[in-house]
Amino acid sequence: MSKHELEGKFNPKDFEDEIYENWEKKGYFKPSNDKSKKPYTIVIPPPNITGRLHMGHALDETLQDILIRYKRMSGYNALWIPGTDHASIATEAKIVAKLKEEGITKEDLGREEFLKRAWDWKKEYGGIITKQIRKLGSSCDWSRERFTLDEGLSNAVQTVFINLYNKGLIYRGERMINWCPTCHTSISDSEVEYEQEPTHLWHIKYPIKGEEGKYLIVATTRPETMLGDTGVAVNPKDERYKAYIGKTVVLPIVGREIPIIAADFVETEFGTGAVKLTPAHDVNDYQAGLDNNLEMIKVFDENGIMNDIVPEFAGLDIYEARKRIVEKLKEIGALIKIEDYTHDVGKCYRCHQTIEPMISKQWFVKMEPLAKPAIEAVKTGKTRFIPERFEKTYFNWLENIKDWCISRQLWWGHRIPAYYCDDCGEIMVGKEMPEKCDKCGSTHLHQDEDTLDTWFSSALWPFSTLGWPEQTEDFKYFYPTSTLVTGYDIILFWVIRMMFSGIEHTGEVPFKDVLIHGIVRDAQGRKMSKSLGNGIDPLEIIDKYGTDALRLSLIMGITPGNDIRYMPEKLESASNFANKLWNASKFVLMNINGIQSGDGGKNDQCVNVPSGVFTINSMSSSFPVCAFIYTKNSLSSTLPLNSQQYTSVCHFVGINANPSLIISKSLFNTSFAFSFEIIFVSNVLSVCEFKYPEVSIPSTLPSSNATFTFIKSGYIVTVSLLLFVCVYA
C-alpha cells in the first residue's frame, strides 16, 4: 500500500511501528543546536531493567510525551532524556534466583564472576523496557539514552560521595537501620511498607528488685527480643508508675538487672503502660537507649538466627525462638496473659518480608543540612508541585527527616569508594585505591564491600544524565530541567532526594515543576497486582487497539494527583475516535486533486506533485495566508502578498516539472493534518511536532511584500481554512 492510499479499515499494526522507526531514523526527537531558543527538558523516571511495561508506565510516558510534543510545536528546544535504572536489590534478587535454579549461589561464583552475570542480564533484559517505551510512541531522544551504571553516571556518583564525605555530610557509624533478612541488606525508611497483621500482646512480669512480690507487667508484641532488654520505660505523666522511675527490675529468663526510665513516647493506653526497651532491635527503643546511656545488646544476626546470649535458644530462627521463649515464660510463671492484637508491621518493599530493625555499622548521609534548602526551594516557589496539596507530603518528610542509610550489602551497584587500612583501620575515600595508607604508610588496603543505595544514584539523574560533573554544553543549556512527571507513590523515594541533591551539587533546583499523577487501578478501584491477578499488560492492549487508542483512553478525563480506573469502555471509545480520524484522513486524501502516490518518504521527497506556481483564488483580505516550501538550494524567498491572490514558487525535491496547479477555496472547508518539509503560516490552530524546530511562526503576516529567511525544518500541523500545505511523505 502506498503512503497515501489508506485502507478501508483502521489497523494500527500496519503503520505504527513503521511511523515510529521513521521518526527515530530521521532524528525528529532530537533538539536543535540553536541555543538562542528557550530549552525545555524532561528526564524520564528511569524504569528498572528487571521490569516490564505496566499501565503506570503507559500513563507516565503518555503525559510526558504530551508535554514534550507541545513544547516542540511551541518553538522550544525540547529534550526528553530516556534511560533505565540498575535497581540493585531487584536485579540482584533476579540473578540470585536464576543461579539457584542452576544449583549455585553468588558466593560460589565470587564477586567478579557474579558481576559478569549481572552485566549479561542487563544486556539480555535491559533493552526490553526501552523497546516497550518505543512501542508507546514516546518521542525520547534515544541518542542521549542513559543507564545509572554508565561510566559517566558512575563518575557523578563517586564525585558526589567524595564531596559529601569531605564536607562531613557522609559518615560511617553503628546506628539503627532497617534490615531485610531475606534480601540480606539494609533498606532506607522510605522503602519500608507497613501492613496490618494480627498478632498477640504478651503480658510479662518483670520483678522489681528488692521489693518481694512486686513487679511491673510489661506488654510486648516481640517476646523473642526480650533477651536483649536493657530497660523498661513508662510515661512520666502516668500516675501508676511515677514511684517506680529510677528503680530496677530483674529481666525474666536472663536475670539481668535493668533500670526503669521515663519516656514521653510511651502511650499510657498501650498494653499496661509499661514497655520493655530493646535498643538494638527497635527504633523508639534505640533513641531511648541513646538518651539514657543504655547498653545495646543484639539477640539475633543478619539471617534472623538467635545468638548464644541465652544458649538454650541459640540457633533458632526468630519465630521458633518466640514460641520457645513464651513456653519458658509460662514455665517460670512470668507470663500473665496473652491477648489478640493487630498492629502495623514493616515490610520490605521488594520482597514483602518482615523488616527487622537492628543496630548495624553502615554509611549514612546527614540529612538536616541538606533538607533545609530543599524545603526553602518549594516554599519560595523555585519548584512547584502540581497539584499543590502534595507539598504537604514533601514538607512532612523533610521536616522530620532522619539520617539516610546509603550502604547496601549487595554486589550489583555502585561500590562505595572507601578504602580501609588492614593494619591501622584508617578510612580513605577517593575514586581510586591509594597506593598506601595515609596514616601509617601500610600497603595492605582493601575496598569497602558494600554498594550504594539505588536511590543515591537515581537522586543525581536530572544532572548526571546531562554530563555533570563535567560542564558539558548539554548541562549548561538544558539544566535545570523543566518538568518532572511522576506518581505520588515515589515522592519520598525519589523526588525529595533529587531536590536536595540537585541544590547541593549544582546550586540549582533540578526541575521547576513536579506534575504528580495518580495510580492506574482496575475497574473496581483496586491496585493492580500479581496476587490479585488484575494486572493489565499494555502491550496486549496496543496489539489489539493500537498505541493511540491506549494513550487516549488513559488521559481522557483525568485529574493531576488523582488515581484513575482502567475502563474497557474508555478504550473502546478511544479506538472509535482513532478510527474517525482515519476515515477523515481518507476523505481528505481522496479529494485533493493532483496528489498522486509517492515513494512513502524513503527518499525524503514530497509526493509526486509537480512543482510550480500555486495560486489560491478568491481569498478575503481578512485571512492572510502564505506557504513556503524549503528547497535544497535556497534558504530564503520573497513572498508577494496581496489581498486577492497569494502565490509562492514551490520547488519539490527531486521533481523538475513546472506546471501550475489551481487550488480552490472549497478544499479548505475542513480541518486536516499532514507532515511537511517547511511551512510559514498564520491562522494555525496547533503544531504537533517539529523536525528541526528553528522556524518561529509570527502571529500576523505583513501587509506588503517582504523577505523571510528559514532554516531547514519540518512539522506536523493541524490547520483550519485558507492554508495550502505540501503533503510530505
N, C-alpha and C positions, 0 to 999 in steps of 0.2 A: 504493500500500500504506500502510495506517495504521501508526502508530508501534508498535503492539502486536500486529500481525498479521505475524509473521515468516514469510518464505518457507521452503519446504521445503529449499532448498539454500543453503548458506553462500556468499555472494557479496559480498565486502567492497567491491567497486567501487560497490555500490548505496548504501552508507551512510557509508563512512569520511570522504570529503570533506565530506559534509553534517554529520556529527558535529563535525568539527574547526571548520568555519565557525561552527557554533552555539556551541561553546566560546569561540572567539575573540570573536564578536559580543557575547556576554554577559559578557565580562570575567573568565572563570573563572581566567585565568592571572595576573591582577594581584594583588599583595599588598594587604592592607587598610591602612587608615590608623591602625590600633590599634598605637601604639608601645609599649604595655605588653607586647606579645608579643615573644618572642625571635626575632630575624631569622635567616634562613638564605639565603645568597646564592651564586649561581653565575654567573660570566661565561663565555659561550660562547667557546671558541677561535675567533676570527673567521676564517672561510674567505675565500679570495681571490675578488675579483669576477670573475676570469677562469675560475674553476673550475666544475666540475660535481660533483654529489654522487657520492662513491665509497664503497666499503664501509667504509673507515676512518671517514668522516664518520658513516655509519649506526651503527657501533658506538659512537663517541664520543657522539653525541647520545642514543642509547638509554640509555647508562649515566647521563648527566646527567639525563635525564627520569625515570629510576627514582628517583634521589636526590631530585630536587625534588618529585616527587609524594608520595614517602614523607614528606618533611618537612612538606608541606602537611597531609597527613592526620594528622600527629602534633601539629598545633596550632601549628607555627612560621609566622611571617610570611615566606613563601618567595618569593624573587625570582630569576628566571632571565633575565639580560640577553642578548639576541641582538645580532648585528651582523656586519659584514664589514670586511675589510682592503683598503686600496687597492693593496697589493702592487706597489710601484713598478717593480721590474725586470720582473716577469712581465707586468704590464699594459702598460707602455711597449713591450715587445717585441711584444705582440699588435698594438698600434696601428701600430707601425712596419711590421710585416709587412703589415697591411692597406693602409697607404699605399703600400708597394712595389708591391702589385697595381694601384694606381692610377697607378703610374709617377712618384711623388713621394717626397721624403724629409721628415723632420721639419724639417730646416734650411730646405727650400723654403717650408714653412708659416710658420716663426718660432714663438717660444715661445708667444705668446698664442693664436694660432690652433690650435697643437698641443694646448694645454690645453683649448680648447673641444671639440676632437675627443675628448679623453680623458674629459671630463665627459659627452659624448654616449654614449660607450662605456659608462660607468658606469650611465647612465640606461637604456640598452638591455639590458645584460647583467648589471648588478649585482644586479637583483632575482631573477634566475633561481635562484641558490643559496638565497636565503631562501624562495622558493616551494617548493623541494625539501625544505628543512628542515621546513616546514609539512607537507609530504607525509608526513614521517616521524612525524607526530603529536606533535612536540616542543612542550611546554607553556611556551613562552617568553612573556614579557610584551612583545609587539610594540609596545606604546605607548612603550617605552623603547629601541627599536632604535637602534643607533649605527653610525657609519661613521668610520674612522680619519682621514678628511679633513673631518669635520664641523667647523663653526665652533667648537663647544665643545672638541672634542678638539685642534684646531689651537691654540687658546689655551693648553691644557695643555702641548703640545709646546714652544711658544715660551717659556712660563714656565719649564719645566724647563731648556731650553738656556741661557737667560739666568742662572738661578740657579747652574747648574754653572759657567758661564763666570766669573761674578763671584766664585765660590769658588776659582777657579784649577783646576777639575777638567776643564774643556774648554779645549783649546789647538789652535793651528794650527801644523803643522810638517812638515818633509820627513822622512819615515820610510819604512821598508819596508812595502809593502802587497801585497795580492793583487789583481792586475789581470786582468780578463777582456777580452781583445781583441775578442771577439765582441759582448758586451753593452756594451763601451766604458765600463766603470765599475769602481770598486773594489768589493770584497766583503770581508766580515769572515772571520776564521779559521774560524768555525763554519759558514760557507757553502761551504767547500771540501770536496769529497768526493774521497777517494783511491781510485784504481783501479789494479790491477796491469797493467802494459803491458810487452811485450817491447821491448827496445832494444839498445843496444850500449855497451860501455865502450871508449873510445878512449884508448890509451896514447901519451902525447906527451912528447918530450924537451924539457926546459927547461934549456939550458946554464947551468952555474954560472960566474958572472963571474970572470975571472982564473985559471981553472983549465982549461987546454986539455984537451979530450977528456972532461971530467967533466960530468955532468948529472944532474938529477933526472927520474925518469919519473913523470909525473902522469897518473892515470886520471880520466876525466870522462865523464859522460853528456851534457854540454852543450858541445861544442866551439865552437858558434856564439857563446857568451858570453865565450870566452877573450880576445877583443879588448878586453874591459873588465877583465881581471885586473889586480889591484894587489898581489898577494901569493901565496905558496904556503905552505900550513900542513902541519905534521907534529905527531904526538903527542909531547910532551916525554919520554915514557917509552919511546919507540921507539928502541932502541939503534942502528938503522940510520942514523938521521938526526940524532942529537944533535950531531954535529960540524958539521952544516950550519946549525943555528939561528943566525940573525944575519947570515948571508951573503946574497948576492943572486943571482938568476938573471935571464936575459935572455928576455923573452917572445917566443916564436916569432911570425913574420909581422910583428908590430908593432915589435919591437926595444926595448921599454921595459924598464928595469931595475926589478925588483920584489923585495921582501925575502922571506926565508924565516923564518916565525914559528912559535912553539909554540902549539898549541891543543888543549885537552883533548877537544873534541868530535870530533876526527879519530879514526876507527876504524882501528886498525892492520891489521885483516884486510880492509878495503875496498880493492879495487884494489891499488895499490902501497904504500898507507900514506901517500902524499903527495897532497894535493888542492889544486887551484887555488882562489883566492879572488877572487870577483867580487862585491864588497859591494853593488853596485847592483842585482843580479839574483838573489840567493839569501838566504834568511832567516838561515841559520847564518853565512854569509859577512858579512852585514850587521853582526851583532853583533861578529864578529871584527874587522871594519873599524873599528867604533867603539872597541873596546878597544885597538887598535893604531894608531889615527890614520891609517888607510889612505884613499887617495883613492877617491871614489865615481864611477865612470865608467859612464854609460849607453850601451848599444850599439844599442838599438832603441827605437822610440817606442810610443805607446799603441795603434797599429794593428798592432804586431808587424813593423814595417818597419825594417831596419837603417839607422842613420845613417851619416854620412860620416867616422867616426873612422878607417876604412880605406876610401878611396874605391873600391877595387876591388869592395867588397861593398855599397856604398851602394844603397839602393832595393830590395834583395832582401827577401823575407819570411823569417821565421826558418828555415823548413825548407829553403828553397833555399840560404840562407846556410850552413847546416850542411853541406850537400852540397859546396858550393864551397870552404869552409874546409878540409874533410877532404881534398879534392883538392889544395889548396895545401900542406897539411902533408906529403902524400905527395911532392909535387914537390920540396920543400926538404929532404926526408929527416928530418923531425921526427916522423913517425908510426911508432911501433914496431910496434903490432899493434892489431887490433880483435877483441873477444870479445863473445859474446852475453851479455845481462844482462836480468834482469827486475826492475823496481822500481815503487814506488808513485808515481803521477802525480796531482797535484792537478787536479781538475775543477770547473768552475763548477756549482753545484747547480741552476741554472736551465737553462742551455743545454748543459751537459755537455761544453764545450770546455776545452782545457787552459788552466790558470791560469798567468800569468806573474808571479812575484814581481818587484817593481821599486820603486825609490825614487820617491816622489811626494809633493807638498805637499798635505796633506789635513787635515781636522779630526779630532781624537782625544779620547776620554774617558780620563782617568786612572783605572785600574780598581782599583789596590791599596787605596785608602782606601774604596772602595765595596764591595769584595769581603769585607773583614773582618767587617762587621756581618751580611752575608748568610750567611757561614759560621757565625757565632755563633748566629744565629736558629735554624738547624736543629740545631746541637749542643745547644742548651738546650731544644729541643722546642717552641719557639714555632710552628714549622712542621714537620710530619712528612711523610715520604714513605711511601706505601703502594704496593708493598712497600718495606721499609726498605733493601733492598740497593741501590736507586737513589741513595741518599745518596752512595755511593762515586763515581758519575759526577759528581754535583753538586760534591763536595769536590775531586776531582781537577782539575776545570776551574778552579774559583775559586782554588785554592791555587797554580796555575801560570798564572794569567791574565796576558795582555798588554793593553796599552792598546788600546782599541776604536776602530777607524776608522769614523766615523759619516757621513762625507760620501760622496755618490754623484753621479756625473756624469750625472744624469738630469734631466728636466723635470717628470715626474709625481711628486708627493710634496710633503712639507713643505719649502719653500725655507728654507735656512739664514738666520736673522735677523741676518746680519752685513753691515756696510756699510763700503766702502773709500773713502778719500780718493784721488782721482786725482792730486793734487798732491804730497802728502807720504807716502802709503801707510798712514796711520793706520787701524786697525781699530776700528769701533764696533759694539756689539751691543745690539739693542733690538727692540721689536715694530714700530716704525715707523722709516722712514728719517729721520735727523736733518736739520735744515734746513741745518746747516753742520758742517764738521769741528771736532771738539773740540780738536784740536791747533793747526791753522793757520788755521781760520776759512773755508776754501775751501767753496764750494757745489758743487764738481764731485765728486759722490759716485755710487757705484753699488753695488747689492746683489750679494752672492755668487751665482754662477750655479748652484751645486750644491744638491741636496736632501739630506735626511737619510735615513739607513738606515731601511727599513721597520720594522725591529725596534726602533728608537728610539721610535717612536710606539706600537708594539704593547706595549712594555715598560710603558707607562702605563695599559694597558687596564683593570685592576681598579679604578682610582680615577678615571681620566678619564671613564669611562662613567657614573660617578655624580655628575659635575658639578665635580670638582676642577679648577682651584684654588679655585673658589667653595666656600664652606662650606654646600653645599646640604643640605636635610633628608635626601635620599637618601644623600649621602655620610656624614653624621653617624650615620645609623641603620644602613645596610647595609654599611659598611666597618669593619673588614676583611671581605673575602668569606670564605665558609666552606670551600668545596671547589673545587679546580681538577681537572678531569678532562682528561687529555691523554695522548698516546703518548710512549713513551720516546725517540722519534727527535727530539723538539724540546725536550728538557730544556736543551740548550746554547743553542739558538736563542732560546728564549722564557722558559722557567721561571726560569732564572738571572737574566735581565735584569729580569723583573718583580719578583723578590725584592729585588735591590739598589736598584731604582728606587723600589719601594714604601716600603722602610725609609728611604731618603734623603729622600724628598719628603713623606711623611706621618707618619713616625715609627713606623709600624706595619708588620708583615708584611702582604703583600697577600692572603694566604689561610692558613688554618690547616692544611688537609690538601691534599696533592697525590696524587691517585689516578692511578697510572700503568697504562695498558693496553698491550697489545702491538699488533702489526701484523696485519691480516687478510691471510692468504696463501691461495693456491689449494690445491686438494686434494693437490697434490704437495709443498706446503711452500714454494713459490716466491713471491717478492714479486710482486704484481700490477703489470704494466706494459704500456704500449702495444707495446714492442718484442717482448715475449713473446706478446702477443695473448691474455692470460689475464685481462684485466680484466672485472669483473662490474658491470654497471650496476644499482644497487639499485632504480632506478625501474622497470626492466623486471621485477624480482622483485616489487615492490609491485603492479604492474599485473596480474601473474599470480596471486600468492598473497595479497596484502594486506599492509598495514604490520605488523599484529600478528604475523603469521607470520614476517616478516623479522626483526623485533626479537627475538622469542623465540628464533629459530634462532641469532642472534648472541651471546646472553648465556647460553645453556644450556651449563653445564659449563665456563665459562671461569674463569681464574685471573688476578688482577691481575698485570700486568707481563709475562705470557707471550703469545707470538703464538698466534693461532688460525687454524685452517684452515676455509675455506669448504667446507662439505659439503652437496651437494644432498639427502642423506638427512636431515640435520637440518632442512632447510627443509620437506621433506615431512612429517616428524614434527610440526613446529610447526604446519603448516597443518591437520593432522588434529586436533591438540589444540584449535585455534581452532574447528574445526567441532563438536567435542564441547561446547564452551561454548555455541555457537549452539543446538545441539539441547537442552541443558539449560535454556536460557532459554525456548525454545519450550514445553517441558514445564511450566515454572512458570507461564507466562502462560496456558496452556490450562487450568490447574487453579485459578486464582484466580477464584472466583465473584464476580460483580458488577462486575468491571472491564471496561469497555467501551472501544471505540475513541475516542480523543480527537482533538485537532487537531494532534498532532505537536509540541506545545510552542511553536507560533508565537506564542501569546498569553500565554506564561509561566503557563499554567494546569496544574493537575493534570488527569489524565484524568477523564472524566466519571463519577466515582464520587460518589453522593450524600453530602453531609456529614451528620454527626450523631454519635451516641454509638456508639463502637466498643468492644465488650466481648470480652475474651479469657477464655474459661471454662476451668475445670478445671486451673488452674495450681498448681504446687507453690510453697510459700513460699521454697524454696531457690533459685528462679530469679527474682529481681526484674526486672521488665520494665516499661517505660512508653514511650509515644511522644507527642510533641507537635508539631503542625504549625503553623507560623507563619501568622498572619493579618495582613492589611494594617492592621487597626485595633487590634491588641493586641500588645504586646511581652512579656507575661507571662501565666502561667496557674498556677492551683493544681491540682496533680495529686493526687487522692485515691489513696493507696496502701494496699493491704491484702494479706493473704496469699492470698486466694482469687480476687479479681476486680480487674482493673485497667481503669479507664475513662479516657477523655480525650475532650473535645469537639474535634472536627476541623472547622474552617471552611475549606472549599475555595474557592479564588479563583474568582469568577465563578459559583458554584453556590449556589443558595438553598434547595434542598430539604433536609429534615431527617429522613429515615428512619433506622432503626437497621440495623446490619449485624453479624451474629454471625460471628466468625472462629474456627474450631475449632483445637484443638491439632494436628490432623493436617496442617495447612497447613505447619507448621514442621519437618517431618521431613527437609528437605533444605536445603542452603545455596543462597543466590541473591543476586544483586546488582541494585540499582536506583538510579537517581538521584532525589533528592527535595529538597524545599524546606528543611525544618528537622527535625532529629530529635535526641532526647535518649535515650540508651540506656545500658544495661550489657550485658555479655556480647557485646561487639563483637570480632570476630576481627581485622579490619583496616579501615582507612578509606583509600580510594584517591584521593579528590580532594575539595578544599574549593572551594566557590564564593566565599564570603566567610568566611574561617575565623576568626570571632570567638567561636565557641562552644567551650568546653572540656568534655570528657566526663569526669565523675568516675568513679573506679574502682568505686564502690559507690553504691547508692541508699539514701536514708534509710529507716528502718523505719516512719516515721509521715508524716502529711500535711506537705507543705512547698510553698513557693512558689519557682519557678525563673524567672529572667529571661533572655531570649535576645535577641540581635541577629540580624537577618536573615542567614541563612547557607544553605549548601547543600553536600551531599556526595555522593560515590559511595561506598557502603559495602558490605562483604561481611559478612554476619551468619550466625549459626548458631543455630537453635532460638529459640523464645519471643520473637520480635520482630515487631511489626507495623510496616510501613512504608507510607507513602503513595507510590505509584508516580508519579514525576514525569516529564513528557514532556521 
